[in-house]
Amino acid sequence: MGTVETSPGLTAICAELTRELDMPVACTTYVLAAPEVTRHALQRQDAVMHACGGETSMIMAVAPDLVHHDRLDDAHGPALGLTTELTGLIYTARSFADLTPSGVAGDARAAAAARGETLLNAYARSIAHAVVNDHPWARSAPGPTPPRTATAPSAQPTQP
């Protein structure tokens, strides 16, 4: 499980492990779970973003001593959506500091432990429901693994 920032890596690893282990492997991100609860719980944004009110609230709920409460007044930045929305047609790596000097995407100033508990419970229920009822393993049934080659096959003309 991971955040939106780690989703491309998780999906790549999931596909690779499914192929290598010849068994179904699934991954998810809580960011996509329970969007209606997320929109309702977050007062200043519609979705979870990096170090925003949602993520900060969740940390406040499980490990409040990790949150720098004295820095919450400065814990806001641009509203950055899903990673795929940030890249455009051509992807080039950029430092997160170039996108948000505060290190926050969205607004963490309204973070609260109770809000974090609400989000964590909703995400846990949503993911558990999907695992039990959506049968992700049936969708990822392994098949024969094609041989892997280091180079692309050469294009040989076919003989009639």
Secondary structure, DSSP 8 states (H G I E B T S, - for coil): -B-GGGHHHHHHHHHHHHHHHTS-----BGGGS-HHHHHHH-SS-SS--TTSHHHHHHHHHH-GGGS-GGGGGG-B------HHHHH-SS-----HHHH-TTS-SSB-TT--HHHHHHHHHHHHHHHHHHHHHS-HHHHT---------SS---------
